[in-house]
Amino acid sequence: MKALGNIHLIWRPGKGSSRISVGTIKKSASEGIRFQYNQDEVVKAKKLGFIHYEGFPDTTKVYTENVIEIFGQRLMRSERPDLKEFYDFWGVDLKKKEDKYYMLAFTQGMLPTDSFEFLADFNPEDNLSFVTEITGLSEAEIASDKVSIGDILNYELEPQNSFDKKAVKVFKDDFYLGHIKLIHCKVFHKTQKKFKLVVQGIEKNGVLKRIFVNASL
């Protein structure tokens, strides 16, 4: 079993809205990398304004050509001056930095110009480490001094809530912060081992806007 499973194409109407898995990217030795939309979720997303991802206009088709090349356009360019900081933040294995599938999974392909991101369905292999994010902060309005980089957080598994069938609630001591991102939360339910959660990065403006955490086994 490999630590890295399928990658989900996630879309939401805007910040603060629920994430929807509108498509799945799959990689196999026999079929290569292919992409297809998740039909039920696309129906839900279209009611909220979703059309399609550029380069994949037919939401009923299974795409088998140029999949990772198209999605890989979201990855950071090698000429960026802050490339080392980017790799360090996301915990990139530099031996795999030319592997676009790996890079998309571990750096999430987020851009300020749209509402897409790429979330991997990880498997709990020894030494798995990845960066995820705590959701629900826009509504919570938590004071910006409540959490600091380097803080160790704790969590509890939640069998199901209104957003996810495999939810994970995150706390600073006994203070509830939010949930682990959609899809990323699944791996917490796949193992009896306990993940270590450490705050990796923070965006704040009087209140906490975003909290990135490193999850490691």
C-alpha positions in Angstrom: 0.0 0.0 0.0 1.4 3.4 -1.0 1.0 6.4 1.2 -0.4 8.5 -1.7 -3.8 7.4 -3.1 -6.2 9.3 -5.3 -6.2 13.1 -5.5 -9.5 14.8 -5.3 -10.3 18.0 -7.2 -12.0 20.3 -4.7 -14.1 23.3 -5.5 -16.2 25.7 -3.4 -18.1 28.8 -4.2 -15.9 31.0 -2.0 -14.1 31.3 1.3 -16.1 30.1 4.2 -18.2 27.8 1.9 -18.1 24.0 2.2 -15.7 22.1 0.0 -17.0 19.8 -2.7 -15.1 16.9 -4.3 -16.0 17.6 -7.9 -13.5 15.1 -9.5 -10.9 12.4 -8.9 -7.4 12.0 -10.3 -6.2 8.4 -10.3 -2.8 7.0 -11.0 -2.0 3.3 -11.8 0.9 1.5 -13.4 -1.4 0.0 -16.1 -3.6 3.0 -17.0 -1.4 5.9 -16.2 -3.0 9.1 -14.8 -6.7 9.7 -15.5 -9.3 12.1 -14.4 -13.1 12.0 -14.1 -15.7 14.1 -12.5 -17.7 12.9 -9.5 -21.2 13.1 -11.0 -23.3 13.4 -7.8 -21.0 16.1 -6.4 -20.9 18.0 -9.7 -24.7 18.2 -9.6 -24.5 19.7 -6.2 -21.7 22.1 -7.2 -23.5 23.3 -10.3 -26.4 24.6 -8.2 -23.8 26.8 -6.5 -22.2 28.1 -9.7 -19.6 25.4 -10.7 -19.2 24.9 -14.5 -16.1 22.8 -15.1 -12.3 22.9 -14.7 -10.5 24.6 -17.6 -9.1 21.9 -19.9 -11.7 19.4 -18.9 -15.0 20.8 -20.3 -17.0 17.5 -20.5 -18.1 16.6 -17.0 -19.2 13.1 -18.3 -15.9 12.1 -19.9 -13.0 10.0 -18.5 -9.8 12.0 -19.4 -6.7 10.0 -20.0 -4.4 12.4 -22.0 -2.4 15.3 -20.6 -4.2 15.1 -17.2 -1.2 15.8 -15.0 0.3 18.3 -17.5 -2.9 20.4 -17.3 -3.2 20.2 -13.5 0.5 20.6 -13.1 0.3 24.1 -14.5 -0.7 25.1 -11.0 2.6 24.1 -9.4 5.2 26.6 -8.4 7.7 27.5 -11.1 11.3 26.4 -10.4 12.5 30.0 -11.1 10.6 31.4 -8.1 13.0 33.0 -5.6 11.1 31.7 -2.6 11.1 28.1 -3.9 13.2 26.7 -0.9 10.8 28.3 1.6 7.8 26.8 -0.3 9.4 23.3 -0.3 10.2 23.6 3.4 6.7 24.7 4.3 5.0 21.8 2.5 7.6 19.3 3.6 8.4 18.3 0.0 10.7 15.3 -0.5 13.2 17.0 -2.9 13.8 13.7 -4.6 10.2 13.8 -5.8 10.0 17.5 -6.8 9.8 16.7 -10.5 6.9 14.3 -9.9 3.9 16.4 -10.6 1.4 14.0 -9.2 3.3 13.9 -5.9 3.7 17.7 -5.9 0.0 18.3 -6.6 -0.9 16.0 -3.7 1.5 17.5 -1.1 1.3 21.2 -2.0 -2.5 21.2 -2.9 -2.2 23.4 -6.0 -4.1 26.4 -4.5 -4.1 29.7 -6.4 -5.4 33.1 -5.3 -7.3 33.4 -8.6 -9.9 30.6 -8.2 -11.6 28.3 -5.7 -9.9 25.0 -6.6 -7.5 22.9 -4.6 -6.2 19.3 -4.7 -6.5 17.1 -1.6 -5.0 13.6 -1.5 -6.6 10.5 0.1 -3.5 9.4 2.0 -2.8 6.0 3.5 -1.2 5.6 6.9 2.2 4.3 6.1 5.0 4.7 8.6 6.6 8.2 8.6 3.7 9.7 6.6 3.9 13.5 7.0 1.8 16.0 5.2 0.4 19.6 5.7 -3.3 20.1 6.0 -5.5 22.9 7.2 -8.2 23.5 9.8 -11.6 24.5 8.4 -14.4 26.6 9.8 -12.2 29.5 11.1 -14.1 32.2 9.1 -17.2 31.6 11.2 -15.4 31.0 14.5 -13.6 34.3 14.7 -10.9 33.1 17.1 -8.5 35.6 18.6 -5.2 35.7 16.7 -3.2 35.0 19.9 -4.9 31.8 20.6 -2.6 29.7 18.4 1.1 30.1 17.6 3.4 28.4 15.1 4.9 25.3 16.7 1.9 24.6 19.0 1.0 20.9 19.4 -2.7 20.4 18.8 -4.9 17.4 19.7 -7.9 15.9 17.9 -10.7 13.5 18.2 -12.4 11.3 15.5 -16.0 12.1 14.7 -17.7 9.3 12.8 -19.9 11.6 10.8 -21.1 15.2 10.7 -23.2 17.2 8.2 -20.1 17.8 5.9 -18.1 14.6 6.1 -18.5 10.9 6.8 -15.0 10.7 8.4 -14.6 13.9 10.3 -11.8 15.0 12.7 -12.2 17.7 15.3 -9.1 19.7 16.3 -8.4 21.4 19.6 -5.8 23.6 21.3 -5.8 22.0 24.7 -9.5 21.8 25.4 -10.4 24.7 23.0 -12.2 23.7 19.8 -10.6 25.2 16.7 -12.3 23.4 13.8 -12.0 20.3 11.6 -9.3 18.7 9.4 -10.0 19.3 5.7 -12.3 17.2 3.6 -10.5 14.1 2.2 -7.4 14.6 4.4 -9.5 13.6 7.4 -9.9 10.1 6.1 -6.4 8.9 6.9 -7.0 9.6 10.6 -9.7 7.0 10.6 -7.6 4.4 8.8 -5.1 3.8 11.6 -4.9 3.0 15.3 -1.8 5.1 15.5 -2.0 8.7 16.8 -1.0 11.5 14.5 1.1 14.3 15.8 -0.4 17.7 14.8 1.9 20.7 14.9 1.0 24.2 13.7 3.0 24.9 10.5 1.7 28.3 9.5 -0.9 30.9 10.4 -2.7 33.7 8.6 -4.3 36.3 10.9 -5.8 39.7 11.1 -7.1 40.3 14.6 -8.6 36.8 14.3 -7.3 33.6 12.9 -7.9 33.4 9.2 -6.1 30.1 8.4 -4.2 27.5 10.4 -1.9 25.1 8.6 -0.8 22.0 10.5 1.7 19.3 9.8 0.2 15.8 10.5 2.8 13.1 11.0 2.9 9.4 12.1 
